Amino acid sequence: MAGARRITRAEALGAQVVSALRADILTGDLQPGDLLVEASLAEKFEVSRGPVRDALRILSGEGLIASSGRSFRVVGLDEKDLRDLFALRELLEIAAAQQCATSNPEGFRQVADAALEDMRNAAANGDTDAFARADVAFHSAFFSACGNRRLLAVWEQHVPTFAELFRLTTALDEPLSRSVEWHQQMLDTVMGKDADSIAAEVHKLVVGGEEQIVAAQRQLLEQRNS
């Protein structure tokens, strides 16, 4: 696992292990079919089996790994899985954005404005990780402001996967300021409260992100096969 992150003690160990493994799966450092053994992972990360067990349970719930006897095997995300995931995201975001536009637009604006400012600062500093975190915060604002706890719960289930995908694809945005402009347009459209316009803007943002990650996945696959 060449891309595995170092484990520190400042953050919950289980959260760090699951983050490291999720990144390795989504970048392809861990391939579909690879076996994940609790004891071996605990030794690799220099932690007890408890955090590893928690991490494997979470990744199984996210559909990135599957039980294989007493261990787990990597499932990963192939191109169809990715497109299915982004199709789900589009449906969720359209519903949440349309609802927050009518039920809590000022609540959305407050969080979205803060996220956009963080995106601008990150873009100015060339900090792609900070930009990706702010990007996730912007989209999460739809769900926190929409007043539909069921929509929020479904979104939160998939946020870790999207957060990692955002991190991977943000480095492909050239320039980052262009993405800021797209998100500003999304904010302005939500405040306009026109349902059809909101759906169109969400579609544009989601499809753009989808094509980026699919292209990145193909590039990684070509590099491994060359």
C-alpha positions as CSV (number, residue, x, y, z in Angstrom):
1,M,0.0,0.0,0.0
2,A,2.4,2.7,-1.3
3,G,-0.1,5.5,-0.7
4,A,-1.0,4.6,2.9
5,R,-1.1,7.6,5.3
6,R,0.9,7.7,8.5
7,I,-1.1,7.0,11.6
8,T,-0.7,9.6,14.4
9,R,-2.2,9.7,17.9
10,A,-3.9,13.2,17.6
11,E,-7.0,11.8,15.9
12,A,-9.1,8.7,16.6
13,L,-7.1,5.7,15.4
14,G,-10.1,4.1,13.7
15,A,-10.9,7.2,11.8
16,Q,-7.3,7.4,10.6
17,V,-7.2,3.8,9.5
18,V,-10.4,4.0,7.6
19,S,-9.3,7.2,5.9
20,A,-6.0,5.6,4.9
21,L,-7.6,2.4,3.6
22,R,-10.4,4.4,1.8
23,A,-7.7,6.5,0.0
24,D,-5.8,3.4,-1.0
25,I,-8.9,1.8,-2.4
26,L,-10.1,4.8,-4.4
27,T,-6.6,5.6,-5.8
28,G,-6.2,1.9,-6.8
29,D,-3.2,1.2,-4.5
30,L,-5.5,-1.5,-3.2
31,Q,-7.0,-3.4,-6.1
32,P,-10.4,-5.2,-6.3
33,G,-9.9,-8.7,-5.0
34,D,-7.0,-7.8,-2.6
35,L,-7.4,-9.5,0.8
36,L,-7.6,-7.3,3.9
37,V,-6.6,-9.3,7.0
38,E,-7.2,-7.7,10.4
39,A,-4.0,-8.8,12.0
40,S,-1.8,-7.8,9.1
41,L,-3.4,-4.3,8.9
42,A,-3.0,-3.8,12.7
43,E,0.7,-4.6,12.3
44,K,1.2,-2.4,9.3
45,F,-0.5,0.6,10.9
46,E,1.0,-0.2,14.3
47,V,-2.4,-0.1,16.1
48,S,-4.4,-2.7,17.9
49,R,-7.0,-4.8,16.1
50,G,-9.9,-2.7,17.5
51,P,-9.4,0.4,15.2
52,V,-8.8,-1.9,12.2
53,R,-11.9,-3.8,12.9
54,D,-13.9,-0.6,13.1
55,A,-12.4,0.6,9.9
56,L,-13.2,-2.6,8.0
57,R,-16.8,-2.4,9.3
58,I,-17.2,1.1,8.0
59,L,-15.7,0.4,4.6
60,S,-17.9,-2.6,4.3
61,G,-20.9,-0.4,5.0
62,E,-19.7,2.0,2.3
63,G,-19.6,-0.9,-0.2
64,L,-15.8,-0.6,-0.8
65,I,-15.0,-4.0,0.7
66,A,-16.9,-7.2,1.2
67,S,-16.7,-10.0,3.7
68,S,-14.6,-13.0,2.7
69,G,-14.6,-15.6,5.4
70,R,-12.9,-14.1,8.4
71,S,-11.3,-11.4,6.3
72,F,-12.4,-8.9,3.7
73,R,-11.7,-8.4,0.0
74,V,-11.5,-5.1,-1.8
75,V,-14.5,-4.3,-4.1
76,G,-13.5,-0.8,-5.0
77,L,-15.3,1.4,-7.5
78,D,-15.2,0.6,-11.2
79,E,-16.5,3.0,-13.8
80,K,-20.1,1.8,-13.5
81,D,-20.0,2.0,-9.7
82,L,-18.7,5.6,-10.0
83,R,-21.3,6.6,-12.5
84,D,-24.0,5.1,-10.3
85,L,-22.7,6.9,-7.3
86,F,-22.7,10.2,-9.1
87,A,-26.2,9.6,-10.4
88,L,-27.3,9.1,-6.8
89,R,-25.5,12.3,-5.8
90,E,-27.3,14.3,-8.5
91,L,-30.7,13.1,-7.4
92,L,-29.9,13.8,-3.7
93,E,-28.4,17.3,-4.4
94,I,-31.2,18.4,-6.7
95,A,-33.8,17.5,-4.0
96,A,-31.8,19.1,-1.2
97,A,-31.0,22.3,-3.1
98,Q,-34.6,22.8,-4.2
99,Q,-35.8,22.3,-0.7
100,C,-33.3,24.6,1.0
101,A,-34.1,27.2,-1.6
102,T,-37.7,27.4,-0.4
103,S,-37.4,26.4,3.2
104,N,-34.1,27.9,4.4
105,P,-32.2,30.0,1.7
106,E,-30.5,32.3,4.2
107,G,-29.3,29.3,6.2
108,F,-27.8,27.9,3.1
109,R,-26.3,31.2,2.0
110,Q,-24.5,31.6,5.3
111,V,-22.8,28.2,5.2
112,A,-22.2,28.3,1.4
113,D,-20.6,31.8,1.6
114,A,-18.2,30.6,4.3
115,A,-17.3,27.6,2.2
116,L,-16.8,29.7,-0.9
117,E,-14.5,32.0,1.0
118,D,-12.5,29.0,2.1
119,M,-12.4,27.8,-1.5
120,R,-11.1,31.1,-2.7
121,N,-8.3,31.2,0.0
122,A,-7.3,27.6,-0.8
123,A,-7.2,28.4,-4.6
124,A,-5.0,31.4,-3.9
125,N,-2.7,29.3,-1.9
126,G,-2.7,26.3,-4.2
127,D,-3.9,24.1,-1.3
128,T,-5.9,21.4,-3.1
129,D,-6.7,19.5,0.1
130,A,-8.2,22.5,1.8
131,F,-10.0,23.3,-1.4
132,A,-11.6,19.8,-1.5
133,R,-12.7,20.1,2.2
134,A,-14.3,23.5,1.5
135,D,-16.0,21.9,-1.6
136,V,-17.5,19.2,0.5
137,A,-18.7,21.8,3.0
138,F,-20.4,23.7,0.2
139,H,-22.4,20.7,-1.0
140,S,-23.1,19.6,2.5
141,A,-24.8,22.9,3.0
142,F,-27.7,21.8,0.8
143,F,-28.5,19.0,3.1
144,S,-27.9,20.8,6.4
145,A,-30.2,23.6,5.3
146,C,-33.0,21.6,3.5
147,G,-34.8,20.5,6.7
148,N,-35.1,16.9,5.5
149,R,-33.2,14.7,8.0
150,R,-33.6,11.6,5.8
151,L,-31.9,13.3,2.9
152,L,-29.2,14.5,5.3
153,A,-28.7,11.0,6.7
154,V,-28.2,9.5,3.2
155,W,-25.8,12.2,2.2
156,E,-23.7,11.8,5.4
157,Q,-23.5,8.0,4.6
158,H,-21.7,8.8,1.4
159,V,-19.7,12.0,2.4
160,P,-16.5,10.1,3.2
161,T,-16.3,8.6,-0.2
162,F,-17.2,11.8,-2.0
163,A,-14.7,13.7,0.2
164,E,-11.9,11.4,-0.9
165,L,-13.0,11.6,-4.5
166,F,-13.1,15.4,-4.3
167,R,-9.6,15.4,-2.9
168,L,-8.3,13.2,-5.7
169,T,-10.0,15.3,-8.5
170,T,-9.3,18.8,-7.1
171,A,-5.7,18.5,-8.3
172,L,-7.1,18.2,-11.8
173,D,-9.0,21.5,-11.7
174,E,-7.2,24.1,-13.7
175,P,-7.5,26.7,-12.5
176,L,-9.2,26.2,-9.2
177,S,-10.7,29.7,-9.5
178,R,-12.9,28.4,-12.3
179,S,-14.5,25.9,-9.9
180,V,-15.1,28.7,-7.4
181,E,-17.0,30.6,-10.1
182,W,-19.1,27.5,-10.9
183,H,-20.0,27.2,-7.2
184,Q,-20.8,30.9,-6.9
185,Q,-23.2,30.4,-9.8
186,M,-24.8,27.5,-7.9
187,L,-25.2,29.7,-4.8
188,D,-26.8,32.5,-6.9
189,T,-29.1,30.0,-8.6
190,V,-30.3,28.5,-5.4
191,M,-31.1,32.0,-4.1
192,G,-33.1,32.6,-7.2
193,K,-35.4,29.8,-6.1
194,D,-36.3,28.5,-9.6
195,A,-36.5,24.7,-9.4
196,D,-35.6,24.0,-13.0
197,S,-32.6,26.3,-12.9
198,I,-31.4,24.7,-9.7
199,A,-31.6,21.2,-11.2
200,A,-29.6,22.4,-14.2
201,E,-26.8,23.9,-12.1
202,V,-26.6,20.8,-9.9
203,H,-26.4,18.6,-13.0
204,K,-23.6,20.7,-14.4
205,L,-21.5,20.5,-11.3
206,V,-22.1,16.8,-10.7
207,V,-21.4,15.7,-14.2
208,G,-18.2,17.8,-14.3
209,G,-16.9,16.1,-11.2
210,E,-18.0,12.7,-12.5
211,E,-16.1,13.0,-15.7
212,Q,-13.0,14.2,-13.9
213,I,-12.9,11.1,-11.6
214,V,-13.7,8.7,-14.4
215,A,-10.8,10.2,-16.5
216,A,-8.5,10.0,-13.5
217,Q,-9.4,6.4,-12.9
218,R,-8.8,5.5,-16.6
219,Q,-5.4,7.2,-16.4
220,L,-4.4,5.2,-13.3
221,L,-5.5,2.0,-15.0
222,E,-3.5,2.8,-18.1
223,Q,-0.4,3.6,-16.1
224,R,-0.6,0.3,-14.3
225,N,-1.1,-1.7,-17.5
226,S,1.8,0.1,-19.3
